[in-house]
Amino acid sequence: MLTEASTFSCGPLPDHGGSMSPTPADVLTIGGQRVVTFEVLAATAISGCKHQVQGAATPCTKLAPPSAGSSTTLRVGGKPVALASFAAQTLPNGATLAVTAHDDLASAS
C-alpha cells in the first residue's frame, strides 16, 4: 500500500525531476503512516518537472488515467487505497510515473 512515506516522481533524472505530494487519508494508518487513496493520487498535480523538448519547457503536470494499483478490498471513506502496483503515465510527456513504497508491509489487493 502507498502511504505518506511513499515517493512519486515523473520520468528519469535529470531530464524530469518532478514530484507529487498527494494528501494522505487521516483515518487509516499502516505502520504509523497515513495511507493514500487511489482517487487522490490519480488527481494530484506534478510539480517541479524540468523536461524540455527542443529547448522548450514541456513539464509533466498531471497523470493520465491510471492503469493499475487500486485496492479491491481496502477502502477509506468508500474510496480504494492506492497499492504499490499503482501505474500511470504522465501528461503531456507520457513518461512512466516512478512509485516507491516506503514500507515493509505485505501486499494487499
DODOBA-201562 format. One record per residue (C-alpha): residue number from 1; residue in one letter; x, y, z. Coordinates in Angstrom, 3 decimals. Each point is the difference from the previous one (the first is absolute). Layout:
pos = NUM	code = a	x = X	y = Y	z = Z .
...
end
This chain:
pos = 1	code = m	x = 0.000	y = 0.000	z = 0.000 .
pos = 2	code = l	x = 1.089	y = 3.540	z = -0.639 .
pos = 3	code = t	x = 0.365	y = 2.330	z = 2.946 .
pos = 4	code = e	x = 1.176	y = 3.526	z = 0.724 .
pos = 5	code = a	x = 3.550	y = -1.420	z = 0.153 .
pos = 6	code = s	x = -0.194	y = -1.196	z = -3.625 .
pos = 7	code = t	x = 1.664	y = 2.050	z = -2.726 .
pos = 8	code = f	x = -1.349	y = 0.855	z = -3.438 .
pos = 9	code = s	x = 2.068	y = 1.473	z = -2.838 .
pos = 10	code = c	x = -0.412	y = 0.565	z = -3.713 .
pos = 11	code = g	x = 2.483	y = -1.242	z = -2.558 .
pos = 12	code = p	x = 3.704	y = -0.669	z = 0.469 .
pos = 13	code = l	x = 2.357	y = 2.495	z = 1.634 .
pos = 14	code = p	x = 1.411	y = 2.432	z = -0.939 .
pos = 15	code = d	x = -2.359	y = 0.493	z = -2.960 .
pos = 16	code = h	x = -3.204	y = 0.178	z = 2.016 .
pos = 17	code = g	x = 0.364	y = 0.232	z = 3.782 .
pos = 18	code = g	x = -3.651	y = 0.749	z = 0.746 .
pos = 19	code = s	x = -1.755	y = -1.362	z = 3.057 .
pos = 20	code = m	x = -3.441	y = -0.457	z = 1.516 .
pos = 21	code = s	x = -1.188	y = 0.566	z = 3.558 .
pos = 22	code = p	x = -3.429	y = -1.597	z = 0.325 .
pos = 23	code = t	x = -2.010	y = 0.776	z = 3.122 .
pos = 24	code = p	x = -0.216	y = -3.169	z = 2.109 .
pos = 25	code = a	x = -3.177	y = -1.151	z = 1.715 .
pos = 26	code = d	x = -0.185	y = 0.876	z = 3.688 .
pos = 27	code = v	x = -2.104	y = -2.961	z = 1.061 .
pos = 28	code = l	x = 2.219	y = -2.967	z = -0.894 .
pos = 29	code = t	x = 3.663	y = -0.559	z = 0.811 .
pos = 30	code = i	x = 2.254	y = -2.896	z = -0.832 .
pos = 31	code = g	x = 3.199	y = -0.316	z = 2.004 .
pos = 32	code = g	x = -0.605	y = 3.505	z = 1.345 .
pos = 33	code = q	x = -0.294	y = 1.506	z = -3.503 .
pos = 34	code = r	x = -3.249	y = 1.361	z = -1.427 .
pos = 35	code = v	x = -1.166	y = -1.765	z = -3.178 .
pos = 36	code = v	x = -0.624	y = 1.658	z = -3.358 .
pos = 37	code = t	x = -3.195	y = -0.757	z = -1.896 .
pos = 38	code = f	x = 0.034	y = -0.902	z = -3.686 .
pos = 39	code = e	x = -2.307	y = 2.895	z = -0.900 .
pos = 40	code = v	x = 2.083	y = 2.627	z = 1.806 .
pos = 41	code = l	x = 3.257	y = -1.265	z = -1.507 .
pos = 42	code = a	x = -1.465	y = -0.063	z = -3.507 .
pos = 43	code = a	x = -1.132	y = 3.649	z = 0.370 .
pos = 44	code = t	x = 3.194	y = 1.409	z = 1.569 .
pos = 45	code = a	x = 1.930	y = 2.493	z = -2.129 .
pos = 46	code = i	x = 3.660	y = -0.496	z = -0.903 .
pos = 47	code = s	x = 2.312	y = 2.885	z = 0.905 .
pos = 48	code = g	x = 3.627	y = 0.799	z = -0.692 .
pos = 49	code = c	x = 0.398	y = -1.874	z = -3.300 .
pos = 50	code = k	x = 2.829	y = 1.451	z = -2.109 .
pos = 51	code = h	x = -0.624	y = -1.980	z = -3.203 .
pos = 52	code = q	x = 0.713	y = 1.800	z = -3.275 .
pos = 53	code = v	x = -0.606	y = -0.815	z = -3.649 .
pos = 54	code = q	x = 2.260	y = 1.823	z = -2.466 .
pos = 55	code = g	x = 0.828	y = 2.589	z = 2.669 .
pos = 56	code = a	x = -3.621	y = 0.757	z = 0.869 .
pos = 57	code = a	x = -1.321	y = -0.792	z = 3.468 .
pos = 58	code = t	x = -2.530	y = -2.851	z = -0.136 .
pos = 59	code = p	x = -0.377	y = -1.029	z = 3.638 .
pos = 60	code = c	x = -2.064	y = -2.936	z = 1.171 .
pos = 61	code = t	x = -2.998	y = 1.515	z = 1.783 .
pos = 62	code = k	x = -2.464	y = -2.809	z = 0.713 .
pos = 63	code = l	x = -0.709	y = -3.680	z = -0.493 .
pos = 64	code = a	x = -1.856	y = -1.795	z = -2.738 .
pos = 65	code = p	x = -2.679	y = -2.347	z = 1.378 .
pos = 66	code = p	x = 1.865	y = -2.619	z = 2.084 .
pos = 67	code = s	x = 0.204	y = -3.531	z = -1.395 .
pos = 68	code = a	x = 0.515	y = -1.907	z = 3.268 .
pos = 69	code = g	x = 0.345	y = 0.269	z = 3.754 .
pos = 70	code = s	x = -3.470	y = 0.297	z = 1.492 .
pos = 71	code = s	x = -0.826	y = -2.226	z = 2.990 .
pos = 72	code = t	x = -3.040	y = -2.208	z = -0.488 .
pos = 73	code = t	x = -0.489	y = -0.533	z = 3.731 .
pos = 74	code = l	x = 1.480	y = 2.818	z = 2.106 .
pos = 75	code = r	x = -1.856	y = 3.323	z = -0.106 .
pos = 76	code = v	x = 0.035	y = 3.342	z = 1.798 .
pos = 77	code = g	x = -3.255	y = 1.904	z = -0.086 .
pos = 78	code = g	x = -1.194	y = -2.357	z = -2.719 .
pos = 79	code = k	x = 3.031	y = 0.729	z = -2.190 .
pos = 80	code = p	x = 2.580	y = -2.692	z = -0.819 .
pos = 81	code = v	x = 3.477	y = 0.259	z = 1.485 .
pos = 82	code = a	x = 2.871	y = 0.410	z = -2.486 .
pos = 83	code = l	x = 2.264	y = -3.038	z = -0.258 .
pos = 84	code = a	x = 3.733	y = -0.264	z = -0.725 .
pos = 85	code = s	x = -1.004	y = -1.294	z = -3.449 .
pos = 86	code = f	x = -1.408	y = 3.475	z = -0.870 .
pos = 87	code = a	x = 0.870	y = 0.715	z = -3.634 .
pos = 88	code = a	x = -0.619	y = 3.072	z = -2.140 .
pos = 89	code = q	x = 1.576	y = 2.068	z = -2.745 .
pos = 90	code = t	x = 0.621	y = 3.726	z = 0.412 .
pos = 91	code = l	x = -1.539	y = 2.704	z = -2.154 .
pos = 92	code = p	x = 0.870	y = 1.526	z = -2.336 .
pos = 93	code = n	x = 3.234	y = -2.009	z = -0.389 .
pos = 94	code = g	x = -1.028	y = -3.620	z = 0.500 .
pos = 95	code = a	x = 2.793	y = -0.738	z = 2.458 .
pos = 96	code = t	x = -0.590	y = -2.863	z = 2.416 .
pos = 97	code = l	x = -0.741	y = 1.132	z = 3.540 .
pos = 98	code = a	x = 2.599	y = -1.439	z = 2.375 .
pos = 99	code = v	x = -1.570	y = -1.196	z = 3.254 .
pos = 100	code = t	x = 2.014	y = -1.109	z = 3.018 .
pos = 101	code = a	x = -1.929	y = -1.424	z = 2.916 .
pos = 102	code = h	x = 1.907	y = 0.597	z = 3.221 .
pos = 103	code = d	x = -1.370	y = -2.689	z = 2.224 .
pos = 104	code = d	x = 0.563	y = -3.631	z = 0.855 .
pos = 105	code = l	x = -3.632	y = -0.962	z = -0.179 .
pos = 106	code = a	x = -1.431	y = -2.987	z = -1.789 .
pos = 107	code = s	x = -1.822	y = 0.666	z = -3.244 .
pos = 108	code = a	x = -3.733	y = 0.485	z = 0.080 .
pos = 109	code = s	x = -2.492	y = -0.362	z = -2.788 .
end
